Amino acid sequence: MPFCQKCGHEIMDGETVCPSCGAPVGGQAPLKATPAPQVGLTTIELVAFVFMIIGTIAMAFAIIPLVWCIPMTIHAKKAMDDHQKIGVGFKVCTLLFVSLIGGILLLVRDESACN
């Protein structure tokens, strides 16, 4: 059995990287883990969030609607940040009670990459 040229640890046949120090065996480069790309909000998500904020501010004249506008806006933002799917019912309620444009944008949001 060969030994690692860097640390001297015994290397099993067929291994390309030393299990002890990670040095390449036989001239091969060690495998590097590539971090997953950080993906932010898409343009549609950002515009939907902005219109939800505007809708919430517009509803401020009547105190009662703020009871559902603020929590719905916060929930939508958290779901978009975590790349989670948002239910159709929630999207329709957003359309009706928070912001017409924000709700429409949430309905056309591409959720194929969401968890």
Phi and psi restraints in degrees (range 20) as a CNS / XPLOR table:
assign (resid 1 and name C) (resid 2 and name N)
       (resid 2 and name CA) (resid 2 and name C) 1.0 -78.2 20.0 2
assign (resid 2 and name N) (resid 2 and name CA)
       (resid 2 and name C) (resid 3 and name N) 1.0 165.1 20.0 2
assign (resid 2 and name C) (resid 3 and name N)
       (resid 3 and name CA) (resid 3 and name C) 1.0 -122.0 20.0 2
assign (resid 3 and name N) (resid 3 and name CA)
       (resid 3 and name C) (resid 4 and name N) 1.0 150.6 20.0 2
assign (resid 3 and name C) (resid 4 and name N)
       (resid 4 and name CA) (resid 4 and name C) 1.0 -66.7 20.0 2
assign (resid 4 and name N) (resid 4 and name CA)
       (resid 4 and name C) (resid 5 and name N) 1.0 133.8 20.0 2
assign (resid 4 and name C) (resid 5 and name N)
       (resid 5 and name CA) (resid 5 and name C) 1.0 -74.6 20.0 2
assign (resid 5 and name N) (resid 5 and name CA)
       (resid 5 and name C) (resid 6 and name N) 1.0 -18.8 20.0 2
assign (resid 5 and name C) (resid 6 and name N)
       (resid 6 and name CA) (resid 6 and name C) 1.0 -90.6 20.0 2
assign (resid 6 and name N) (resid 6 and name CA)
       (resid 6 and name C) (resid 7 and name N) 1.0 -47.6 20.0 2
assign (resid 6 and name C) (resid 7 and name N)
       (resid 7 and name CA) (resid 7 and name C) 1.0 -115.4 20.0 2
assign (resid 7 and name N) (resid 7 and name CA)
       (resid 7 and name C) (resid 8 and name N) 1.0 -13.0 20.0 2
assign (resid 7 and name C) (resid 8 and name N)
       (resid 8 and name CA) (resid 8 and name C) 1.0 85.5 20.0 2
assign (resid 8 and name N) (resid 8 and name CA)
       (resid 8 and name C) (resid 9 and name N) 1.0 3.6 20.0 2
assign (resid 8 and name C) (resid 9 and name N)
       (resid 9 and name CA) (resid 9 and name C) 1.0 -69.8 20.0 2
assign (resid 9 and name N) (resid 9 and name CA)
       (resid 9 and name C) (resid 10 and name N) 1.0 144.3 20.0 2
assign (resid 9 and name C) (resid 10 and name N)
       (resid 10 and name CA) (resid 10 and name C) 1.0 -71.0 20.0 2
assign (resid 10 and name N) (resid 10 and name CA)
       (resid 10 and name C) (resid 11 and name N) 1.0 134.3 20.0 2
assign (resid 10 and name C) (resid 11 and name N)
       (resid 11 and name CA) (resid 11 and name C) 1.0 -114.7 20.0 2
assign (resid 11 and name N) (resid 11 and name CA)
       (resid 11 and name C) (resid 12 and name N) 1.0 130.5 20.0 2
assign (resid 11 and name C) (resid 12 and name N)
       (resid 12 and name CA) (resid 12 and name C) 1.0 -72.5 20.0 2
assign (resid 12 and name N) (resid 12 and name CA)
       (resid 12 and name C) (resid 13 and name N) 1.0 155.1 20.0 2
assign (resid 12 and name C) (resid 13 and name N)
       (resid 13 and name CA) (resid 13 and name C) 1.0 -62.4 20.0 2
assign (resid 13 and name N) (resid 13 and name CA)
       (resid 13 and name C) (resid 14 and name N) 1.0 138.5 20.0 2
assign (resid 13 and name C) (resid 14 and name N)
       (resid 14 and name CA) (resid 14 and name C) 1.0 91.9 20.0 2
assign (resid 14 and name N) (resid 14 and name CA)
       (resid 14 and name C) (resid 15 and name N) 1.0 -11.7 20.0 2
assign (resid 14 and name C) (resid 15 and name N)
       (resid 15 and name CA) (resid 15 and name C) 1.0 -78.9 20.0 2
assign (resid 15 and name N) (resid 15 and name CA)
       (resid 15 and name C) (resid 16 and name N) 1.0 141.5 20.0 2
assign (resid 15 and name C) (resid 16 and name N)
       (resid 16 and name CA) (resid 16 and name C) 1.0 -104.8 20.0 2
assign (resid 16 and name N) (resid 16 and name CA)
       (resid 16 and name C) (resid 17 and name N) 1.0 -12.1 20.0 2
assign (resid 16 and name C) (resid 17 and name N)
       (resid 17 and name CA) (resid 17 and name C) 1.0 -134.1 20.0 2
assign (resid 17 and name N) (resid 17 and name CA)
       (resid 17 and name C) (resid 18 and name N) 1.0 139.8 20.0 2
assign (resid 17 and name C) (resid 18 and name N)
       (resid 18 and name CA) (resid 18 and name C) 1.0 -65.1 20.0 2
assign (resid 18 and name N) (resid 18 and name CA)
       (resid 18 and name C) (resid 19 and name N) 1.0 126.4 20.0 2
assign (resid 18 and name C) (resid 19 and name N)
       (resid 19 and name CA) (resid 19 and name C) 1.0 -69.6 20.0 2
assign (resid 19 and name N) (resid 19 and name CA)
       (resid 19 and name C) (resid 20 and name N) 1.0 -16.4 20.0 2
assign (resid 19 and name C) (resid 20 and name N)
       (resid 20 and name CA) (resid 20 and name C) 1.0 -88.1 20.0 2
assign (resid 20 and name N) (resid 20 and name CA)
       (resid 20 and name C) (resid 21 and name N) 1.0 -50.3 20.0 2
assign (resid 20 and name C) (resid 21 and name N)
       (resid 21 and name CA) (resid 21 and name C) 1.0 -115.8 20.0 2
assign (resid 21 and name N) (resid 21 and name CA)
       (resid 21 and name C) (resid 22 and name N) 1.0 -11.3 20.0 2
assign (resid 21 and name C) (resid 22 and name N)
       (resid 22 and name CA) (resid 22 and name C) 1.0 83.2 20.0 2
assign (resid 22 and name N) (resid 22 and name CA)
       (resid 22 and name C) (resid 23 and name N) 1.0 8.8 20.0 2
assign (resid 22 and name C) (resid 23 and name N)
       (resid 23 and name CA) (resid 23 and name C) 1.0 -72.3 20.0 2
assign (resid 23 and name N) (resid 23 and name CA)
       (resid 23 and name C) (resid 24 and name N) 1.0 146.1 20.0 2
assign (resid 23 and name C) (resid 24 and name N)
       (resid 24 and name CA) (resid 24 and name C) 1.0 -67.7 20.0 2
assign (resid 24 and name N) (resid 24 and name CA)
       (resid 24 and name C) (resid 25 and name N) 1.0 146.3 20.0 2
assign (resid 24 and name C) (resid 25 and name N)
       (resid 25 and name CA) (resid 25 and name C) 1.0 -108.7 20.0 2
assign (resid 25 and name N) (resid 25 and name CA)
       (resid 25 and name C) (resid 26 and name N) 1.0 130.7 20.0 2
assign (resid 25 and name C) (resid 26 and name N)
       (resid 26 and name CA) (resid 26 and name C) 1.0 71.9 20.0 2
assign (resid 26 and name N) (resid 26 and name CA)
       (resid 26 and name C) (resid 27 and name N) 1.0 28.1 20.0 2
assign (resid 26 and name C) (resid 27 and name N)
       (resid 27 and name CA) (resid 27 and name C) 1.0 83.2 20.0 2
assign (resid 27 and name N) (resid 27 and name CA)
       (resid 27 and name C) (resid 28 and name N) 1.0 4.4 20.0 2
assign (resid 27 and name C) (resid 28 and name N)
       (resid 28 and name CA) (resid 28 and name C) 1.0 -88.3 20.0 2
assign (resid 28 and name N) (resid 28 and name CA)
       (resid 28 and name C) (resid 29 and name N) 1.0 146.6 20.0 2
assign (resid 28 and name C) (resid 29 and name N)
       (resid 29 and name CA) (resid 29 and name C) 1.0 -75.6 20.0 2
assign (resid 29 and name N) (resid 29 and name CA)
       (resid 29 and name C) (resid 30 and name N) 1.0 142.8 20.0 2
assign (resid 29 and name C) (resid 30 and name N)
       (resid 30 and name CA) (resid 30 and name C) 1.0 -68.4 20.0 2
assign (resid 30 and name N) (resid 30 and name CA)
       (resid 30 and name C) (resid 31 and name N) 1.0 151.4 20.0 2
assign (resid 30 and name C) (resid 31 and name N)
       (resid 31 and name CA) (resid 31 and name C) 1.0 -76.6 20.0 2
assign (resid 31 and name N) (resid 31 and name CA)
       (resid 31 and name C) (resid 32 and name N) 1.0 133.9 20.0 2
assign (resid 31 and name C) (resid 32 and name N)
       (resid 32 and name CA) (resid 32 and name C) 1.0 -112.7 20.0 2
assign (resid 32 and name N) (resid 32 and name CA)
       (resid 32 and name C) (resid 33 and name N) 1.0 135.5 20.0 2
assign (resid 32 and name C) (resid 33 and name N)
       (resid 33 and name CA) (resid 33 and name C) 1.0 -77.7 20.0 2
assign (resid 33 and name N) (resid 33 and name CA)
       (resid 33 and name C) (resid 34 and name N) 1.0 128.5 20.0 2
assign (resid 33 and name C) (resid 34 and name N)
       (resid 34 and name CA) (resid 34 and name C) 1.0 -95.9 20.0 2
assign (resid 34 and name N) (resid 34 and name CA)
       (resid 34 and name C) (resid 35 and name N) 1.0 128.5 20.0 2
assign (resid 34 and name C) (resid 35 and name N)
       (resid 35 and name CA) (resid 35 and name C) 1.0 -68.6 20.0 2
assign (resid 35 and name N) (resid 35 and name CA)
       (resid 35 and name C) (resid 36 and name N) 1.0 148.4 20.0 2
assign (resid 35 and name C) (resid 36 and name N)
       (resid 36 and name CA) (resid 36 and name C) 1.0 -67.6 20.0 2
assign (resid 36 and name N) (resid 36 and name CA)
       (resid 36 and name C) (resid 37 and name N) 1.0 138.3 20.0 2
assign (resid 36 and name C) (resid 37 and name N)
       (resid 37 and name CA) (resid 37 and name C) 1.0 -66.9 20.0 2
assign (resid 37 and name N) (resid 37 and name CA)
       (resid 37 and name C) (resid 38 and name N) 1.0 139.4 20.0 2
assign (resid 37 and name C) (resid 38 and name N)
       (resid 38 and name CA) (resid 38 and name C) 1.0 -82.5 20.0 2
assign (resid 38 and name N) (resid 38 and name CA)
       (resid 38 and name C) (resid 39 and name N) 1.0 118.7 20.0 2
assign (resid 38 and name C) (resid 39 and name N)
       (resid 39 and name CA) (resid 39 and name C) 1.0 -107.1 20.0 2
assign (resid 39 and name N) (resid 39 and name CA)
       (resid 39 and name C) (resid 40 and name N) 1.0 127.1 20.0 2
assign (resid 39 and name C) (resid 40 and name N)
       (resid 40 and name CA) (resid 40 and name C) 1.0 -88.8 20.0 2
assign (resid 40 and name N) (resid 40 and name CA)
       (resid 40 and name C) (resid 41 and name N) 1.0 -163.7 20.0 2
assign (resid 40 and name C) (resid 41 and name N)
       (resid 41 and name CA) (resid 41 and name C) 1.0 -71.5 20.0 2
assign (resid 41 and name N) (resid 41 and name CA)
       (resid 41 and name C) (resid 42 and name N) 1.0 143.6 20.0 2
assign (resid 41 and name C) (resid 42 and name N)
       (resid 42 and name CA) (resid 42 and name C) 1.0 -76.1 20.0 2
assign (resid 42 and name N) (resid 42 and name CA)
       (resid 42 and name C) (resid 43 and name N) 1.0 168.4 20.0 2
assign (resid 42 and name C) (resid 43 and name N)
       (resid 43 and name CA) (resid 43 and name C) 1.0 -60.8 20.0 2
assign (resid 43 and name N) (resid 43 and name CA)
       (resid 43 and name C) (resid 44 and name N) 1.0 -43.0 20.0 2
assign (resid 43 and name C) (resid 44 and name N)
       (resid 44 and name CA) (resid 44 and name C) 1.0 -63.1 20.0 2
assign (resid 44 and name N) (resid 44 and name CA)
       (resid 44 and name C) (resid 45 and name N) 1.0 -41.8 20.0 2
assign (resid 44 and name C) (resid 45 and name N)
       (resid 45 and name CA) (resid 45 and name C) 1.0 -63.7 20.0 2
assign (resid 45 and name N) (resid 45 and name CA)
       (resid 45 and name C) (resid 46 and name N) 1.0 -43.0 20.0 2
assign (resid 45 and name C) (resid 46 and name N)
       (resid 46 and name CA) (resid 46 and name C) 1.0 -64.6 20.0 2
assign (resid 46 and name N) (resid 46 and name CA)
       (resid 46 and name C) (resid 47 and name N) 1.0 -44.5 20.0 2
assign (resid 46 and name C) (resid 47 and name N)
       (resid 47 and name CA) (resid 47 and name C) 1.0 -65.5 20.0 2
assign (resid 47 and name N) (resid 47 and name CA)
       (resid 47 and name C) (resid 48 and name N) 1.0 -40.3 20.0 2
assign (resid 47 and name C) (resid 48 and name N)
       (resid 48 and name CA) (resid 48 and name C) 1.0 -61.0 20.0 2
assign (resid 48 and name N) (resid 48 and name CA)
       (resid 48 and name C) (resid 49 and name N) 1.0 -42.8 20.0 2
assign (resid 48 and name C) (resid 49 and name N)
       (resid 49 and name CA) (resid 49 and name C) 1.0 -63.7 20.0 2
assign (resid 49 and name N) (resid 49 and name CA)
       (resid 49 and name C) (resid 50 and name N) 1.0 -42.6 20.0 2
assign (resid 49 and name C) (resid 50 and name N)
       (resid 50 and name CA) (resid 50 and name C) 1.0 -61.8 20.0 2
assign (resid 50 and name N) (resid 50 and name CA)
       (resid 50 and name C) (resid 51 and name N) 1.0 -44.5 20.0 2
assign (resid 50 and name C) (resid 51 and name N)
       (resid 51 and name CA) (resid 51 and name C) 1.0 -68.1 20.0 2
assign (resid 51 and name N) (resid 51 and name CA)
       (resid 51 and name C) (resid 52 and name N) 1.0 -30.6 20.0 2
assign (resid 51 and name C) (resid 52 and name N)
       (resid 52 and name CA) (resid 52 and name C) 1.0 -66.9 20.0 2
assign (resid 52 and name N) (resid 52 and name CA)
       (resid 52 and name C) (resid 53 and name N) 1.0 -39.1 20.0 2
assign (resid 52 and name C) (resid 53 and name N)
       (resid 53 and name CA) (resid 53 and name C) 1.0 -63.5 20.0 2
assign (resid 53 and name N) (resid 53 and name CA)
       (resid 53 and name C) (resid 54 and name N) 1.0 -45.9 20.0 2
assign (resid 53 and name C) (resid 54 and name N)
       (resid 54 and name CA) (resid 54 and name C) 1.0 -60.9 20.0 2
assign (resid 54 and name N) (resid 54 and name CA)
       (resid 54 and name C) (resid 55 and name N) 1.0 -43.3 20.0 2
assign (resid 54 and name C) (resid 55 and name N)
       (resid 55 and name CA) (resid 55 and name C) 1.0 -62.3 20.0 2
assign (resid 55 and name N) (resid 55 and name CA)
       (resid 55 and name C) (resid 56 and name N) 1.0 -39.1 20.0 2
assign (resid 55 and name C) (resid 56 and name N)
       (resid 56 and name CA) (resid 56 and name C) 1.0 -65.5 20.0 2
assign (resid 56 and name N) (resid 56 and name CA)
       (resid 56 and name C) (resid 57 and name N) 1.0 -42.5 20.0 2
assign (resid 56 and name C) (resid 57 and name N)
       (resid 57 and name CA) (resid 57 and name C) 1.0 -65.8 20.0 2
assign (resid 57 and name N) (resid 57 and name CA)
       (resid 57 and name C) (resid 58 and name N) 1.0 -39.3 20.0 2
assign (resid 57 and name C) (resid 58 and name N)
       (resid 58 and name CA) (resid 58 and name C) 1.0 -64.6 20.0 2
assign (resid 58 and name N) (resid 58 and name CA)
       (resid 58 and name C) (resid 59 and name N) 1.0 -29.9 20.0 2
assign (resid 58 and name C) (resid 59 and name N)
       (resid 59 and name CA) (resid 59 and name C) 1.0 -81.7 20.0 2
assign (resid 59 and name N) (resid 59 and name CA)
       (resid 59 and name C) (resid 60 and name N) 1.0 -3.3 20.0 2
assign (resid 59 and name C) (resid 60 and name N)
       (resid 60 and name CA) (resid 60 and name C) 1.0 -64.1 20.0 2
assign (resid 60 and name N) (resid 60 and name CA)
       (resid 60 and name C) (resid 61 and name N) 1.0 -21.6 20.0 2
assign (resid 60 and name C) (resid 61 and name N)
       (resid 61 and name CA) (resid 61 and name C) 1.0 -64.4 20.0 2
assign (resid 61 and name N) (resid 61 and name CA)
       (resid 61 and name C) (resid 62 and name N) 1.0 -29.2 20.0 2
assign (resid 61 and name C) (resid 62 and name N)
       (resid 62 and name CA) (resid 62 and name C) 1.0 -111.6 20.0 2
assign (resid 62 and name N) (resid 62 and name CA)
       (resid 62 and name C) (resid 63 and name N) 1.0 114.1 20.0 2
assign (resid 62 and name C) (resid 63 and name N)
       (resid 63 and name CA) (resid 63 and name C) 1.0 -60.9 20.0 2
assign (resid 63 and name N) (resid 63 and name CA)
       (resid 63 and name C) (resid 64 and name N) 1.0 -40.1 20.0 2
assign (resid 63 and name C) (resid 64 and name N)
       (resid 64 and name CA) (resid 64 and name C) 1.0 -57.4 20.0 2
assign (resid 64 and name N) (resid 64 and name CA)
       (resid 64 and name C) (resid 65 and name N) 1.0 -46.3 20.0 2
assign (resid 64 and name C) (resid 65 and name N)
       (resid 65 and name CA) (resid 65 and name C) 1.0 -61.1 20.0 2
assign (resid 65 and name N) (resid 65 and name CA)
       (resid 65 and name C) (resid 66 and name N) 1.0 -23.0 20.0 2
assign (resid 65 and name C) (resid 66 and name N)
       (resid 66 and name CA) (resid 66 and name C) 1.0 -64.3 20.0 2
assign (resid 66 and name N) (resid 66 and name CA)
       (resid 66 and name C) (resid 67 and name N) 1.0 -21.6 20.0 2
assign (resid 66 and name C) (resid 67 and name N)
       (resid 67 and name CA) (resid 67 and name C) 1.0 -62.2 20.0 2
assign (resid 67 and name N) (resid 67 and name CA)
       (resid 67 and name C) (resid 68 and name N) 1.0 -32.0 20.0 2
assign (resid 67 and name C) (resid 68 and name N)
       (resid 68 and name CA) (resid 68 and name C) 1.0 -106.1 20.0 2
assign (resid 68 and name N) (resid 68 and name CA)
       (resid 68 and name C) (resid 69 and name N) 1.0 -25.3 20.0 2
assign (resid 68 and name C) (resid 69 and name N)
       (resid 69 and name CA) (resid 69 and name C) 1.0 -66.5 20.0 2
assign (resid 69 and name N) (resid 69 and name CA)
       (resid 69 and name C) (resid 70 and name N) 1.0 -47.7 20.0 2
assign (resid 69 and name C) (resid 70 and name N)
       (resid 70 and name CA) (resid 70 and name C) 1.0 -65.1 20.0 2
assign (resid 70 and name N) (resid 70 and name CA)
       (resid 70 and name C) (resid 71 and name N) 1.0 -50.5 20.0 2
assign (resid 70 and name C) (resid 71 and name N)
       (resid 71 and name CA) (resid 71 and name C) 1.0 -62.2 20.0 2
assign (resid 71 and name N) (resid 71 and name CA)
       (resid 71 and name C) (resid 72 and name N) 1.0 -36.5 20.0 2
assign (resid 71 and name C) (resid 72 and name N)
       (resid 72 and name CA) (resid 72 and name C) 1.0 -66.1 20.0 2
assign (resid 72 and name N) (resid 72 and name CA)
       (resid 72 and name C) (resid 73 and name N) 1.0 -40.3 20.0 2
assign (resid 72 and name C) (resid 73 and name N)
       (resid 73 and name CA) (resid 73 and name C) 1.0 -65.7 20.0 2
assign (resid 73 and name N) (resid 73 and name CA)
       (resid 73 and name C) (resid 74 and name N) 1.0 -42.9 20.0 2
assign (resid 73 and name C) (resid 74 and name N)
       (resid 74 and name CA) (resid 74 and name C) 1.0 -64.8 20.0 2
assign (resid 74 and name N) (resid 74 and name CA)
       (resid 74 and name C) (resid 75 and name N) 1.0 -43.8 20.0 2
assign (resid 74 and name C) (resid 75 and name N)
       (resid 75 and name CA) (resid 75 and name C) 1.0 -61.6 20.0 2
assign (resid 75 and name N) (resid 75 and name CA)
       (resid 75 and name C) (resid 76 and name N) 1.0 -44.2 20.0 2
assign (resid 75 and name C) (resid 76 and name N)
       (resid 76 and name CA) (resid 76 and name C) 1.0 -62.9 20.0 2
assign (resid 76 and name N) (resid 76 and name CA)
       (resid 76 and name C) (resid 77 and name N) 1.0 -42.1 20.0 2
assign (resid 76 and name C) (resid 77 and name N)
       (resid 77 and name CA) (resid 77 and name C) 1.0 -63.7 20.0 2
assign (resid 77 and name N) (resid 77 and name CA)
       (resid 77 and name C) (resid 78 and name N) 1.0 -43.2 20.0 2
assign (resid 77 and name C) (resid 78 and name N)
       (resid 78 and name CA) (resid 78 and name C) 1.0 -63.7 20.0 2
assign (resid 78 and name N) (resid 78 and name CA)
       (resid 78 and name C) (resid 79 and name N) 1.0 -42.0 20.0 2
assign (resid 78 and name C) (resid 79 and name N)
       (resid 79 and name CA) (resid 79 and name C) 1.0 -64.1 20.0 2
assign (resid 79 and name N) (resid 79 and name CA)
       (resid 79 and name C) (resid 80 and name N) 1.0 -39.6 20.0 2
assign (resid 79 and name C) (resid 80 and name N)
       (resid 80 and name CA) (resid 80 and name C) 1.0 -68.9 20.0 2
assign (resid 80 and name N) (resid 80 and name CA)
       (resid 80 and name C) (resid 81 and name N) 1.0 -40.5 20.0 2
assign (resid 80 and name C) (resid 81 and name N)
       (resid 81 and name CA) (resid 81 and name C) 1.0 -63.9 20.0 2
assign (resid 81 and name N) (resid 81 and name CA)
       (resid 81 and name C) (resid 82 and name N) 1.0 -37.6 20.0 2
assign (resid 81 and name C) (resid 82 and name N)
       (resid 82 and name CA) (resid 82 and name C) 1.0 -88.8 20.0 2
assign (resid 82 and name N) (resid 82 and name CA)
       (resid 82 and name C) (resid 83 and name N) 1.0 3.5 20.0 2
assign (resid 82 and name C) (resid 83 and name N)
       (resid 83 and name CA) (resid 83 and name C) 1.0 54.4 20.0 2
assign (resid 83 and name N) (resid 83 and name CA)
       (resid 83 and name C) (resid 84 and name N) 1.0 46.4 20.0 2
assign (resid 83 and name C) (resid 84 and name N)
       (resid 84 and name CA) (resid 84 and name C) 1.0 -102.0 20.0 2
assign (resid 84 and name N) (resid 84 and name CA)
       (resid 84 and name C) (resid 85 and name N) 1.0 154.4 20.0 2
assign (resid 84 and name C) (resid 85 and name N)
       (resid 85 and name CA) (resid 85 and name C) 1.0 -72.3 20.0 2
assign (resid 85 and name N) (resid 85 and name CA)
       (resid 85 and name C) (resid 86 and name N) 1.0 147.0 20.0 2
assign (resid 85 and name C) (resid 86 and name N)
       (resid 86 and name CA) (resid 86 and name C) 1.0 -114.4 20.0 2
assign (resid 86 and name N) (resid 86 and name CA)
       (resid 86 and name C) (resid 87 and name N) 1.0 131.2 20.0 2
assign (resid 86 and name C) (resid 87 and name N)
       (resid 87 and name CA) (resid 87 and name C) 1.0 -64.9 20.0 2
assign (resid 87 and name N) (resid 87 and name CA)
       (resid 87 and name C) (resid 88 and name N) 1.0 152.2 20.0 2
assign (resid 87 and name C) (resid 88 and name N)
       (resid 88 and name CA) (resid 88 and name C) 1.0 -63.4 20.0 2
assign (resid 88 and name N) (resid 88 and name CA)
       (resid 88 and name C) (resid 89 and name N) 1.0 -38.9 20.0 2
assign (resid 88 and name C) (resid 89 and name N)
       (resid 89 and name CA) (resid 89 and name C) 1.0 -59.4 20.0 2
assign (resid 89 and name N) (resid 89 and name CA)
       (resid 89 and name C) (resid 90 and name N) 1.0 -43.1 20.0 2
assign (resid 89 and name C) (resid 90 and name N)
       (resid 90 and name CA) (resid 90 and name C) 1.0 -63.6 20.0 2
assign (resid 90 and name N) (resid 90 and name CA)
       (resid 90 and name C) (resid 91 and name N) 1.0 -40.2 20.0 2
assign (resid 90 and name C) (resid 91 and name N)
       (resid 91 and name CA) (resid 91 and name C) 1.0 -64.3 20.0 2
assign (resid 91 and name N) (resid 91 and name CA)
       (resid 91 and name C) (resid 92 and name N) 1.0 -42.2 20.0 2
assign (resid 91 and name C) (resid 92 and name N)
       (resid 92 and name CA) (resid 92 and name C) 1.0 -66.8 20.0 2
assign (resid 92 and name N) (resid 92 and name CA)
       (resid 92 and name C) (resid 93 and name N) 1.0 -40.7 20.0 2
assign (resid 92 and name C) (resid 93 and name N)
       (resid 93 and name CA) (resid 93 and name C) 1.0 -63.3 20.0 2
assign (resid 93 and name N) (resid 93 and name CA)
       (resid 93 and name C) (resid 94 and name N) 1.0 -38.3 20.0 2
assign (resid 93 and name C) (resid 94 and name N)
       (resid 94 and name CA) (resid 94 and name C) 1.0 -61.6 20.0 2
assign (resid 94 and name N) (resid 94 and name CA)
       (resid 94 and name C) (resid 95 and name N) 1.0 -43.7 20.0 2
assign (resid 94 and name C) (resid 95 and name N)
       (resid 95 and name CA) (resid 95 and name C) 1.0 -59.9 20.0 2
assign (resid 95 and name N) (resid 95 and name CA)
       (resid 95 and name C) (resid 96 and name N) 1.0 -43.1 20.0 2
assign (resid 95 and name C) (resid 96 and name N)
       (resid 96 and name CA) (resid 96 and name C) 1.0 -80.7 20.0 2
assign (resid 96 and name N) (resid 96 and name CA)
       (resid 96 and name C) (resid 97 and name N) 1.0 -39.4 20.0 2
assign (resid 96 and name C) (resid 97 and name N)
       (resid 97 and name CA) (resid 97 and name C) 1.0 -109.0 20.0 2
assign (resid 97 and name N) (resid 97 and name CA)
       (resid 97 and name C) (resid 98 and name N) 1.0 -16.9 20.0 2
assign (resid 97 and name C) (resid 98 and name N)
       (resid 98 and name CA) (resid 98 and name C) 1.0 -114.1 20.0 2
assign (resid 98 and name N) (resid 98 and name CA)
       (resid 98 and name C) (resid 99 and name N) 1.0 -61.9 20.0 2
assign (resid 98 and name C) (resid 99 and name N)
       (resid 99 and name CA) (resid 99 and name C) 1.0 -153.8 20.0 2
assign (resid 99 and name N) (resid 99 and name CA)
       (resid 99 and name C) (resid 100 and name N) 1.0 125.2 20.0 2
assign (resid 99 and name C) (resid 100 and name N)
       (resid 100 and name CA) (resid 100 and name C) 1.0 -60.8 20.0 2
assign (resid 100 and name N) (resid 100 and name CA)
       (resid 100 and name C) (resid 101 and name N) 1.0 -50.0 20.0 2
assign (resid 100 and name C) (resid 101 and name N)
       (resid 101 and name CA) (resid 101 and name C) 1.0 -68.8 20.0 2
assign (resid 101 and name N) (resid 101 and name CA)
       (resid 101 and name C) (resid 102 and name N) 1.0 -42.5 20.0 2
assign (resid 101 and name C) (resid 102 and name N)
       (resid 102 and name CA) (resid 102 and name C) 1.0 -59.7 20.0 2
assign (resid 102 and name N) (resid 102 and name CA)
       (resid 102 and name C) (resid 103 and name N) 1.0 -41.1 20.0 2
assign (resid 102 and name C) (resid 103 and name N)
       (resid 103 and name CA) (resid 103 and name C) 1.0 -65.9 20.0 2
assign (resid 103 and name N) (resid 103 and name CA)
       (resid 103 and name C) (resid 104 and name N) 1.0 -41.4 20.0 2
assign (resid 103 and name C) (resid 104 and name N)
       (resid 104 and name CA) (resid 104 and name C) 1.0 -62.8 20.0 2
assign (resid 104 and name N) (resid 104 and name CA)
       (resid 104 and name C) (resid 105 and name N) 1.0 -42.8 20.0 2
assign (resid 104 and name C) (resid 105 and name N)
       (resid 105 and name CA) (resid 105 and name C) 1.0 -65.4 20.0 2
assign (resid 105 and name N) (resid 105 and name CA)
       (resid 105 and name C) (resid 106 and name N) 1.0 -35.6 20.0 2
assign (resid 105 and name C) (resid 106 and name N)
       (resid 106 and name CA) (resid 106 and name C) 1.0 -66.7 20.0 2
assign (resid 106 and name N) (resid 106 and name CA)
       (resid 106 and name C) (resid 107 and name N) 1.0 -36.0 20.0 2
assign (resid 106 and name C) (resid 107 and name N)
       (resid 107 and name CA) (resid 107 and name C) 1.0 -66.2 20.0 2
assign (resid 107 and name N) (resid 107 and name CA)
       (resid 107 and name C) (resid 108 and name N) 1.0 -32.6 20.0 2
assign (resid 107 and name C) (resid 108 and name N)
       (resid 108 and name CA) (resid 108 and name C) 1.0 -93.4 20.0 2
assign (resid 108 and name N) (resid 108 and name CA)
       (resid 108 and name C) (resid 109 and name N) 1.0 1.9 20.0 2
assign (resid 108 and name C) (resid 109 and name N)
       (resid 109 and name CA) (resid 109 and name C) 1.0 -60.6 20.0 2
assign (resid 109 and name N) (resid 109 and name CA)
       (resid 109 and name C) (resid 110 and name N) 1.0 134.2 20.0 2
assign (resid 109 and name C) (resid 110 and name N)
       (resid 110 and name CA) (resid 110 and name C) 1.0 -80.8 20.0 2
assign (resid 110 and name N) (resid 110 and name CA)
       (resid 110 and name C) (resid 111 and name N) 1.0 112.3 20.0 2
assign (resid 110 and name C) (resid 111 and name N)
       (resid 111 and name CA) (resid 111 and name C) 1.0 -104.6 20.0 2
assign (resid 111 and name N) (resid 111 and name CA)
       (resid 111 and name C) (resid 112 and name N) 1.0 17.2 20.0 2
assign (resid 111 and name C) (resid 112 and name N)
       (resid 112 and name CA) (resid 112 and name C) 1.0 -68.3 20.0 2
assign (resid 112 and name N) (resid 112 and name CA)
       (resid 112 and name C) (resid 113 and name N) 1.0 -26.1 20.0 2
assign (resid 112 and name C) (resid 113 and name N)
       (resid 113 and name CA) (resid 113 and name C) 1.0 -95.0 20.0 2
assign (resid 113 and name N) (resid 113 and name CA)
       (resid 113 and name C) (resid 114 and name N) 1.0 2.1 20.0 2
assign (resid 113 and name C) (resid 114 and name N)
       (resid 114 and name CA) (resid 114 and name C) 1.0 -80.8 20.0 2
assign (resid 114 and name N) (resid 114 and name CA)
       (resid 114 and name C) (resid 115 and name N) 1.0 157.9 20.0 2
